[in-house]
Amino acid sequence: MKEFMRKQPILVALVCLGIGIVAIKLPVYSIPGLSVVRFVMTAILFGVITVMGGGGSLLRVREGAADTLRKSVYPLILAFLVGGLMVMAAVFGNNVNTEGLAAKEIKYLVLCASIGLFEESLFRGVLFSGLLRKMGSTQKGILGAVLLSSLIFGFIHVENYVFGGSYDLVGCVQAVLKILQSGALGFLLAALYMKNKNIWMITLVHGLNDFFPMQAAIIGSASLGNYVGSGTEGVGLSVVYLVYFLLYIPMIVLSVRIIKKQELPEYGVFKD
């Protein structure tokens, strides 16, 4: 089984992606203990990474940590500012509820940790690594693996809308922009994972990037809602996604520079 899996990294990646999508589609905020489900899924994905020959990367805690954090400061600052603006909006809108604040902070911190661990192990640890194993002999191949895995990562954020069967112009614009916005972050995380082979640090970046904007839901009554809205909300989300993507352009440029500096061939953490 191990030999077969190592010879079929794309097949393994696609199977894991399919299982992962099922897990992602579970209603995150209505099932108690869903974070536990995601931690279990992460453990399974870590097992797949180990079988595929990438177990050594799971032991890399300090290696490349400083470099990953340094190159992730920009998106984290943006996420912190967005969270701060949303908190200010809640305060000025008289929409603050501090009852049980500490418990809510812990709850959402655990939630973001489970999301970060699960999605990074799936999209970078397995999917991107599988693609890189097949495509990493050329610079264009590396870029293709980073881009494809990142677009799939972005697509998963709006797959409910895409497969929902009801479309309108505002919704389609939102879906495209959300794919690009989320994909841009995935682009950086994939490049950093390829360079430093440290899944823990990109998990930390991912978790914090989610946690900061969630402060509006933690201290106020704001709903986390869907990524695609309708009417005025939809137009507002479209603007937000567009601005976010434009602000992410320097991050994309940095990622391309990282890719261009990788020595060939670059097959990531999976062994032959």
C-alpha positions as a printed Julia matrix, in Angstrom:
272×3 Matrix{Float64}:
   0.0    0.0     0.0
   2.79   2.43    0.92
   4.63   1.77   -2.32
   1.44   2.24   -4.36
   0.6    5.51   -2.59
   4.08   6.9    -3.17
   3.82   6.11   -6.87
   0.4    7.79   -7.14
   0.73  11.15   -5.35
  -1.93  12.84   -7.51
  -4.44  10.07   -6.88
  -3.76  10.22   -3.14
  -4.13  14.0    -3.19
  -7.46  13.84   -5.04
  -8.88  11.17   -2.72
  -7.88  13.21    0.33
  -9.34  16.33   -1.28
 -12.67  14.58   -1.82
 -12.8   13.38    1.78
 -11.71  16.82    2.96
 -14.49  18.55    1.04
 -17.04  16.33    2.77
 -15.58  17.34    6.14
 -15.55  21.02    5.19
 -19.21  20.88    4.17
 -20.26  19.85    7.67
 -22.05  22.77    9.41
 -19.15  24.23   11.38
 -21.06  26.37   13.84
 -24.05  24.17   14.65
 -22.5   20.82   15.56
 -20.89  20.75   19.02
 -17.41  19.31   18.94
 -16.87  19.76   15.2
 -13.38  21.07   15.98
 -12.65  17.58   17.31
 -13.76  16.13   13.97
 -11.34  18.42   12.18
  -8.5   17.49   14.52
  -9.22  13.8    13.79
  -9.19  14.53   10.05
  -5.89  16.36   10.49
  -4.41  13.33   12.24
  -5.46  11.16    9.3
  -3.91  13.61    6.83
  -0.71  13.69    8.88
  -0.71   9.91    8.59
  -1.0   10.2     4.81
   1.86  12.69    4.72
   4.0   10.3     6.75
   3.2    7.31    4.53
   4.03   9.41    1.47
   7.48  10.07    2.89
   6.92  13.55    4.31
   6.93  12.61    7.99
  10.2   14.45    8.55
   8.5   17.73    7.69
   6.08  17.26   10.6
   9.05  17.36   12.96
  10.27  20.69   11.63
   9.12  23.16   14.26
  11.93  25.7    14.44
  13.48  25.25   11.0
  12.29  28.04    8.75
   9.93  29.37   11.41
  11.44  32.85   11.57
  11.52  33.15    7.77
   7.88  32.06    7.45
   6.72  34.54   10.08
   8.82  37.37    8.64
   7.38  36.86    5.16
   3.84  36.56    6.58
   3.87  39.79    8.57
   2.15  41.72    5.77
  -1.04  39.6     5.49
  -1.21  39.28    9.27
  -1.07  43.06    9.67
  -3.88  43.39    7.12
  -5.97  40.8     9.01
  -5.29  42.58   12.32
  -6.35  45.93   10.85
  -9.52  44.42    9.39
 -10.34  42.9    12.76
  -9.69  46.22   14.46
 -11.95  48.08   12.05
 -14.73  45.58   12.6
 -14.38  45.91   16.37
 -14.53  49.72   16.08
 -17.65  49.41   13.92
 -19.23  47.23   16.61
 -18.3   49.71   19.33
 -19.59  52.77   17.46
 -22.68  50.83   16.45
 -23.41  50.05   20.09
 -23.23  46.37   19.22
 -20.81  45.06   21.87
 -21.47  42.12   24.16
 -18.61  41.3    26.56
 -20.51  38.66   28.52
 -18.42  35.47   28.6
 -15.79  37.19   26.47
 -12.85  35.05   27.64
 -14.75  31.83   26.92
 -15.71  33.06   23.44
 -12.12  34.06   22.67
 -10.93  30.58   23.62
 -13.72  28.94   21.63
 -12.88  30.83   18.47
  -9.15  30.38   19.0
  -9.66  26.61   19.12
 -11.93  26.84   16.07
  -9.3   28.77   14.08
  -6.6   26.33   15.2
  -8.65  23.37   13.99
  -9.4   25.11   10.68
  -5.75  26.05   10.19
  -4.44  22.58   10.99
  -7.0   20.8     8.85
  -6.86  23.06    5.8
  -3.07  23.36    5.75
  -2.59  19.62    6.09
  -5.1   19.1     3.27
  -4.3   21.88    0.81
  -0.58  22.33    1.38
   0.49  19.14    3.14
  -1.24  16.69    0.77
  -2.73  18.42   -2.3
   0.1   20.85   -3.06
   2.76  18.28   -2.15
   1.16  15.72   -4.46
   1.02  18.19   -7.34
   4.59  19.31   -6.69
   5.78  15.69   -6.7
   4.6   15.42  -10.31
   5.21  18.97  -11.55
   8.29  20.14   -9.69
  10.97  19.41  -12.3
  10.64  22.86  -13.91
   9.99  26.41  -12.71
   6.74  26.49  -14.68
   5.73  23.21  -13.08
   6.36  24.56   -9.58
   4.4   27.7   -10.38
   1.6   25.56  -11.77
   1.45  23.4    -8.63
   1.34  26.47   -6.4
  -1.29  28.18   -8.55
  -3.54  25.14   -9.02
  -3.57  24.15   -5.34
  -4.22  27.77   -4.35
  -7.14  28.2    -6.76
  -8.69  24.97   -5.47
  -8.23  26.32   -1.95
  -9.99  29.54   -2.97
 -12.75  27.66   -4.79
 -13.63  25.62   -1.7
 -14.65  28.86    0.04
 -17.47  29.42   -2.47
 -18.36  25.91   -3.6
 -21.74  26.13   -1.85
 -22.65  29.04   -4.13
 -21.15  27.47   -7.27
 -23.12  24.24   -6.8
 -26.17  25.98   -5.37
 -27.89  26.29   -8.74
 -28.97  29.92   -8.31
 -26.78  32.56   -9.93
 -26.78  36.33  -10.37
 -24.19  38.85  -11.52
 -23.33  40.14   -8.04
 -22.99  36.6    -6.69
 -20.75  35.49   -9.56
 -18.52  38.54   -9.12
 -18.23  37.81   -5.4
 -17.39  34.15   -6.06
 -14.61  35.01   -8.51
 -13.14  37.69   -6.27
 -13.3   35.46   -3.19
 -11.49  32.68   -5.07
  -8.77  35.16   -6.05
  -8.54  36.69   -2.56
  -8.34  33.37   -0.7
  -6.21  31.88   -3.44
  -3.67  34.69   -3.07
  -3.17  33.8     0.6
  -2.91  30.12   -0.34
  -0.31  31.11   -2.96
   1.95  32.59   -0.28
   1.41  29.72    2.16
   2.25  27.14   -0.53
   5.42  29.0    -1.52
   6.54  29.25    2.12
   5.75  25.59    2.77
   7.77  24.58   -0.28
  10.71  26.71    0.83
  10.78  25.93    4.57
   8.98  22.55    4.78
   7.35  23.75    8.02
   3.61  23.09    8.14
   3.25  24.33   11.72
   4.17  27.91   10.91
   1.85  28.23    7.92
  -0.87  26.74   10.14
  -0.19  29.48   12.68
  -0.37  32.16    9.98
  -3.59  30.68    8.61
  -5.19  30.48   12.06
  -4.3   34.05   13.01
  -5.44  35.33    9.63
  -8.88  33.87   10.42
  -8.9   34.75   14.11
  -8.29  38.51   13.88
 -11.32  39.32   11.66
 -13.52  37.05   13.81
 -13.31  39.55   16.65
 -16.46  41.18   15.33
 -18.35  37.94   15.99
 -16.62  37.47   19.35
 -17.29  40.86   20.95
 -20.47  41.7    19.06
 -23.38  39.99   17.43
 -22.01  40.02   13.91
 -22.74  36.86   11.95
 -19.93  34.96   10.25
 -22.41  34.21    7.46
 -21.58  33.03    3.95
 -18.86  34.25    1.63
 -21.43  35.2    -1.03
 -24.23  37.6    -0.12
 -27.08  39.23   -1.99
 -28.23  42.79   -2.6
 -26.34  45.56   -0.81
 -24.4   43.03    1.27
 -23.23  41.33   -1.89
 -21.98  44.57   -3.41
 -20.17  45.4    -0.19
 -18.51  41.97   -0.06
 -17.44  42.35   -3.7
 -15.68  45.61   -2.85
 -14.04  44.06    0.21
 -12.74  41.07   -1.78
 -11.45  43.3    -4.56
  -9.63  45.61   -2.14
  -8.23  42.62   -0.28
  -6.94  41.06   -3.51
  -5.31  44.32   -4.62
  -3.64  44.64   -1.22
  -2.42  41.05   -1.61
  -0.55  41.78   -4.87
   2.78  42.5    -3.09
   2.36  39.14   -1.36
   1.9   37.41   -4.72
   5.03  39.1    -6.07
   6.97  37.87   -3.02
   5.68  34.34   -3.59
   6.8   34.34   -7.24
  10.26  35.47   -6.13
  10.41  32.57   -3.68
   9.4   30.14   -6.43
  12.02  31.46   -8.85
  14.77  30.96   -6.26
  13.96  27.28   -5.69
  16.55  24.87   -7.0
  15.36  22.34   -9.58
  13.95  19.8    -9.31
  11.79  20.73   -6.31
   9.56  17.85   -5.26
   8.6   19.06   -1.81
   8.4   16.74    1.18
   7.19  13.55   -0.54
   9.82  10.91   -1.29
  10.07   8.68   -4.37
